[in-house]
Amino acid sequence: MSIYIRSAASVSAQNTLGDNGFLTEPVSYTGTRLPAIEPDYKKYIDPKLIRRMSHVIKMGVAAAQECLSKAAVEMPGAIVTGTAFGCLEDTYTFLGRIIEMEEEMLPPTAFIQSTHNTVGAQVALMLKCHAYNNTFVHKGVSFENALLDGVLLLKEGDADNVLVGGIDEMTDASFTVLTRLGLYKRKPVNNLELYTEASKGTIGGEGASFVLLTDKTSPENMAELTALKTVFKPTAPINEIVEAFLANEGLSAADIDVVLTGKNGDTRNDAVYDFLPDMFASSTIANYKHLCGEYPTSSAFGLWMAANMVKAGNVPAVTIQRATDTGKKPKKVLFYNHYQNVYHSLVLLSAC
C-alpha cells in the first residue's frame, strides 16, 4: 500500500500560510529567534473562540484548517499531533496564578489548555470529529512518531485521510532558559546568512505544520511518502544508516534528486551533515532551518517544504546550499534531520 501526502499547510516565520507562493519572497530577520507570522485567525476560527486561545493553539488550529481546506476534506479520519513543549504559555500562566492566588480559587482555563494534547483536541472540537485522536510527546522525534502513527492507521485500515501535525511555540521564558543552556546564539545574526556565521548555537523558532495523509491515488496528491525511519543516539556511522535506508527501498545515493537537511548554523551539530555532499555528489543539497528557526518539531516544517518541492517541481533558491541540475524537476527528495545529535530522522518522498 502506498501512502500519499494530499495537502500540507504551515504557520511559520515565513509567509507560508495561504496562497503566497512557495518561498518566493523569504522573510529576513536579524536576531536570535524567529517568531511565527500571525495570519488573520478570523478566517479559520470563530472570533468568539479566539480570545480564549493561546498562541500555540491558534497556530495549530489555523494550520490544520488550512490543510483540510487545501485537500477539500471536511472531516479527517484521525487527528495525530506531535509536540515537545506543548502549551508553554498556558502552563506558565497557570503556574503564575497558583503563586499569585496562593493556590485558592484558580480559574481553570489555563490549566485545561496547558496539556500537550490541547491542539489536537481543539481541532477535533471545532470539527466535531469523534475519530482517533492522539498526541506524541517524544522530544525531537515527536512529529516523526505522529507521522508513523498516521501511516500505520492507514496501512491497517483503521482510518482514512489522517491529519498529522507538529506544533511548538516559543515564549520569552523558554527562550531565556534554552539560551542559557547554550542552544541559541548569544549575538544577533541574520537568518538568511545563518550558515556563514561559524559559531556555537542556532536561532530559536516556532511554528505549526500539518499534512493530510491518504492511501488514495489522486492527481491532487503532493507526493508519495515512500519511507520513514527514526534513530535514537545512533551507534553506527550516519552514512551507513542512510545507505541502508535507501538500499531498503532499492535505491542508491545517485537516485536522489534533492537532499534536504536540518542544518541549523550550530557548528557543534552541523558537522553531522558533512558527509552528504560527497555521498550525494549528483544531488542538490538544500537546508530549511534558517527560514523557520530551530525547535523540536521543526521537521514538520521541513516535510512541508519537501512535499512542496516535489509538487512544485523546483527547489527555492533561498534553500539551496549546492545546486546540480537546476532544470531538473525533483522526483525523489531525501529529508534528513537531527535534533541536538540525539534524535535523527530520515524521510523519503517521491513524485506520485
C-alpha distance (Angstrom), angle and dihedral (degrees) to the residues before:
residue distance angle dihedral
M1 . . .
S2 3.80 . .
I3 3.79 121.8 .
Y4 3.80 120.1 -148.7
I5 3.78 137.0 -167.9
R6 3.79 104.1 -128.3
S7 3.81 96.7 -177.6
A8 3.80 141.8 -11.2
A9 3.80 135.4 -159.4
S10 3.78 133.8 -178.8
V11 3.79 140.9 -169.6
S12 3.79 105.7 -158.3
A13 3.79 145.1 135.7
Q14 3.83 86.7 -74.8
N15 3.80 129.8 66.2
T16 3.78 92.1 -95.2
L17 3.81 103.0 133.7
G18 3.79 116.0 89.0
D19 3.78 128.5 0.3
N20 3.80 100.1 -35.2
G21 3.79 97.5 129.4
F22 3.78 126.0 -103.3
L23 3.83 103.3 -63.2
T24 3.79 91.8 -51.8
E25 3.81 91.7 145.9
P26 3.82 109.0 31.7
V27 3.79 115.5 -158.0
S28 3.80 116.2 -123.1
Y29 3.81 123.4 -145.7
T30 3.79 132.8 -179.8
G31 3.78 114.5 -153.7
T32 3.79 139.6 58.6
R33 3.82 100.7 -77.0
L34 3.79 135.6 47.0
P35 3.81 115.8 -144.7
A36 3.78 119.2 -151.7
I37 3.79 115.2 -105.4
E38 3.79 107.1 -113.8
P39 3.82 113.3 -130.7
D40 3.79 124.2 -153.9
Y41 3.78 95.9 -79.9
K42 3.80 92.7 -167.5
K43 3.81 87.2 76.8
Y44 3.80 89.7 63.9
I45 3.79 107.9 22.9
D46 3.79 134.4 47.9
P47 3.84 105.4 -104.3
K48 3.81 89.6 -130.3
L49 3.80 89.5 61.5
I50 3.80 97.9 43.2
R51 3.79 95.5 74.5
R52 3.82 90.9 58.2
M53 3.79 94.3 49.9
S54 3.77 125.0 90.3
H55 3.79 123.4 -135.9
V56 3.81 96.6 -93.2
I57 3.80 94.1 47.6
K58 3.80 92.1 51.8
M59 3.80 91.1 48.9
G60 3.79 92.5 49.4
V61 3.79 96.5 45.4
A62 3.82 92.9 47.3
A63 3.82 92.8 49.7
A64 3.81 91.9 46.7
Q65 3.80 93.2 48.7
E66 3.81 91.8 48.0
C67 3.81 91.1 49.0
L68 3.81 92.0 53.0
S69 3.79 91.5 44.3
K70 3.80 92.3 53.7
A71 3.79 89.9 52.8
A72 3.82 93.0 44.2
V73 3.81 88.3 -126.0
E74 3.80 117.5 141.5
M75 3.80 99.6 -175.1
P76 3.82 125.4 29.0
G77 3.79 120.5 -146.5
A78 3.81 91.2 -132.1
I79 3.80 139.6 0.4
V80 3.80 118.9 -142.4
T81 3.79 123.3 175.0
G82 3.78 136.1 179.9
T83 3.79 127.4 -154.8
A84 3.79 134.7 159.1
F85 3.80 101.3 -166.2
G86 3.81 101.8 26.0
C87 3.78 120.1 -164.7
L88 3.80 100.4 -13.9
E89 3.79 96.5 167.5
D90 3.82 93.3 56.1
T91 3.79 91.2 43.1
Y92 3.81 91.6 54.7
T93 3.80 90.5 45.0
F94 3.80 92.4 52.9
L95 3.80 94.4 45.6
G96 3.80 90.3 47.7
R97 3.78 91.7 52.5
I98 3.79 91.1 50.2
I99 3.79 87.9 61.2
E100 3.81 96.7 39.2
M101 3.82 94.6 48.8
E102 3.79 95.2 37.3
E103 3.80 92.1 -120.6
E104 3.80 93.7 -60.5
M105 3.84 131.8 117.1
L106 3.79 94.7 -2.5
P107 3.82 116.9 -175.3
P108 3.82 106.3 -121.1
T109 3.83 101.3 -145.1
A110 3.81 97.5 86.4
F111 3.81 91.2 46.3
I112 3.81 93.2 49.1
Q113 3.80 91.1 49.9
S114 3.81 95.8 43.2
T115 3.81 96.2 79.4
H116 3.79 120.5 102.6
N117 3.81 94.4 -120.1
T118 3.80 94.0 56.5
V119 3.81 95.9 103.9
G120 3.80 94.7 50.8
A121 3.79 90.5 44.5
Q122 3.80 92.8 48.8
V123 3.81 91.7 51.2
A124 3.81 89.5 51.2
L125 3.81 92.5 47.9
M126 3.79 92.6 51.7
L127 3.81 92.1 47.5
K128 3.82 93.7 39.8
C129 3.79 86.0 -127.4
H130 3.82 112.6 166.8
A131 3.80 95.1 178.0
Y132 3.81 129.7 108.5
N133 3.80 111.8 -44.0
N134 3.79 123.5 -179.3
T135 3.81 138.6 160.3
F136 3.80 125.6 -155.4
V137 3.81 119.4 -150.9
H138 3.81 101.7 -173.9
K139 3.80 102.2 137.5
G140 3.82 111.4 -126.9
V141 3.82 95.5 8.6
S142 3.80 98.6 42.6
F143 3.79 92.5 115.9
E144 3.80 94.4 42.5
N145 3.80 91.3 54.0
A146 3.80 90.1 48.1
L147 3.80 87.8 51.2
L148 3.81 91.2 49.6
D149 3.80 90.3 50.0
G150 3.80 89.9 52.4
V151 3.81 91.2 50.7
L152 3.81 91.3 50.0
L153 3.80 91.9 49.5
L154 3.79 89.7 55.6
K155 3.81 95.5 43.4
E156 3.80 91.8 49.5
G157 3.80 91.8 47.9
D158 3.80 93.1 -120.7
A159 3.80 95.9 125.3
D160 3.77 144.5 9.6
N161 3.81 126.4 -145.5
V162 3.80 98.4 16.5
L163 3.81 115.4 -159.0
V164 3.83 109.9 -145.2
G165 3.80 124.8 -177.6
G166 3.78 144.4 171.5
I167 3.81 118.7 -149.8
D168 3.78 135.2 175.6
E169 3.79 133.4 153.6
M170 3.76 133.7 -156.8
T171 3.78 122.3 -138.0
D172 3.78 128.7 -172.7
A173 3.80 90.3 -107.0
S174 3.81 95.4 49.6
F175 3.79 91.3 45.6
T176 3.81 91.1 52.3
V177 3.79 92.9 48.7
L178 3.82 94.7 46.8
T179 3.80 91.1 46.4
R180 3.80 90.2 54.5
L181 3.80 88.5 50.3
G182 3.81 88.7 57.1
L183 3.81 99.3 -110.5
Y184 3.82 95.5 121.1
K185 3.78 133.3 48.0
R186 3.78 119.5 -96.5
K187 3.81 96.1 -143.6
P188 3.82 128.0 54.9
V189 3.78 116.8 -98.1
N190 3.80 133.6 -179.4
N191 3.79 107.8 -109.5
L192 3.82 93.1 -139.7
E193 3.81 88.5 56.4
L194 3.80 94.8 43.3
Y195 3.81 96.1 118.8
T196 3.79 94.0 52.9
E197 3.80 91.4 57.6
A198 3.81 103.8 86.7
S199 3.78 103.3 -161.0
K200 3.76 142.3 106.9
G201 3.77 120.1 -80.3
T202 3.79 133.2 32.0
I203 3.81 136.5 -129.4
G204 3.79 122.5 -82.3
G205 3.76 123.1 -118.2
E206 3.78 146.2 172.9
G207 3.76 138.1 -165.9
A208 3.78 150.5 132.6
S209 3.80 123.4 -116.9
F210 3.81 129.1 176.3
V211 3.79 135.4 -172.3
L212 3.79 128.1 -168.9
L213 3.80 112.7 -136.7
T214 3.79 123.0 -156.3
D215 3.78 138.2 167.7
K216 3.81 92.3 -147.5
T217 3.79 120.4 102.1
S218 3.80 115.0 -126.9
P219 3.80 137.4 156.5
E220 3.80 85.5 -123.9
N221 3.81 93.2 63.8
M222 3.79 113.4 113.0
A223 3.79 99.9 -151.3
E224 3.78 144.6 -27.0
L225 3.79 116.3 -101.9
T226 3.79 95.8 -137.3
A227 3.81 103.0 172.9
L228 3.80 142.3 -5.1
K229 3.80 131.7 -167.8
T230 3.80 136.2 169.9
V231 3.81 127.1 -164.1
F232 3.81 126.6 -167.1
K233 3.80 115.2 -150.8
P234 3.81 94.8 -22.7
T235 3.79 115.7 -135.4
A236 3.81 96.2 -170.6
P237 3.83 120.9 68.9
I238 3.80 110.7 -83.2
N239 3.80 93.4 -127.1
E240 3.81 89.4 58.9
I241 3.79 90.9 49.6
V242 3.80 90.8 51.2
E243 3.82 92.2 47.3
A244 3.81 91.2 50.6
F245 3.81 90.6 47.1
L246 3.80 91.5 54.9
A247 3.81 93.9 40.4
N248 3.79 89.2 55.8
E249 3.81 86.8 62.3
G250 3.79 92.8 45.0
L251 3.81 92.4 -106.0
S252 3.77 139.2 120.5
A253 3.81 132.8 -157.2
A254 3.81 90.0 -92.3
D255 3.82 90.5 63.8
I256 3.82 93.7 61.2
D257 3.80 116.9 94.1
V258 3.81 98.7 -173.6
V259 3.79 132.9 19.3
L260 3.81 111.7 -160.2
T261 3.80 111.9 -162.7
G262 3.78 135.5 -167.6
K263 3.82 96.2 -129.8
N264 3.80 107.9 158.8
G265 3.80 105.2 -178.7
D266 3.80 95.5 -102.7
T267 3.80 107.7 127.8
R268 3.81 90.3 -150.3
N269 3.81 92.4 59.3
D270 3.79 105.2 29.9
A271 3.80 93.7 66.0
V272 3.81 86.9 75.8
Y273 3.81 89.1 71.3
D274 3.82 96.0 49.9
F275 3.81 94.0 102.1
L276 3.81 94.2 58.5
P277 3.86 101.2 80.8
D278 3.82 91.9 53.3
M279 3.79 95.8 40.8
F280 3.81 93.0 46.9
A281 3.80 96.7 39.4
S282 3.81 93.8 157.1
S283 3.82 97.0 41.5
T284 3.78 131.5 92.6
I285 3.81 111.1 -114.6
A286 3.81 116.3 -145.8
N287 3.83 136.6 174.0
Y288 3.79 133.8 -157.2
K289 3.81 114.5 -178.1
H290 3.80 94.2 84.8
L291 3.82 85.2 68.3
C292 3.81 100.8 47.0
G293 3.81 105.0 19.3
E294 3.79 127.5 -127.0
Y295 3.80 121.7 -58.9
P296 3.82 132.3 138.3
T297 3.81 96.2 -97.9
S298 3.81 97.2 38.6
S299 3.81 85.5 116.1
A300 3.81 86.2 78.4
F301 3.80 87.7 63.5
G302 3.80 88.6 45.4
L303 3.81 91.1 54.4
W304 3.81 89.8 48.0
M305 3.80 87.8 54.3
A306 3.81 94.8 45.2
A307 3.82 92.2 49.7
N308 3.79 90.7 50.0
M309 3.81 90.9 49.8
V310 3.80 89.9 57.4
K311 3.79 94.7 42.6
A312 3.82 96.4 44.0
G313 3.78 93.0 40.4
N314 3.79 94.6 -133.4
V315 3.78 142.9 84.5
P316 3.83 114.7 -128.6
A317 3.79 111.4 -116.1
V318 3.80 92.2 -130.1
T319 3.82 90.3 63.9
I320 3.81 99.6 47.7
Q321 3.80 119.4 110.8
R322 3.79 94.3 168.9
A323 3.79 126.0 4.2
T324 3.79 126.2 -155.2
D325 3.81 120.3 170.5
T326 3.81 100.5 6.7
G327 3.78 93.3 -175.7
K328 3.79 94.6 56.3
K329 3.79 118.1 98.0
P330 3.82 111.3 -129.2
K331 3.80 110.3 -112.1
K332 3.79 98.3 169.0
V333 3.79 123.2 34.2
L334 3.80 122.7 -173.9
F335 3.78 113.2 -157.6
Y336 3.81 114.4 -161.9
N337 3.78 121.1 178.6
H338 3.77 137.3 162.0
Y339 3.79 131.8 -172.3
Q340 3.82 114.3 -142.8
N341 3.82 89.3 -25.9
V342 3.80 89.5 -76.3
Y343 3.80 105.4 85.9
H344 3.81 113.1 46.4
S345 3.79 126.6 -178.7
L346 3.80 136.8 -176.9
V347 3.81 124.4 -163.4
L348 3.79 124.8 -179.8
L349 3.81 119.7 -158.9
S350 3.78 125.3 -172.7
A351 3.77 134.2 -170.6
C352 3.80 112.5 -97.9
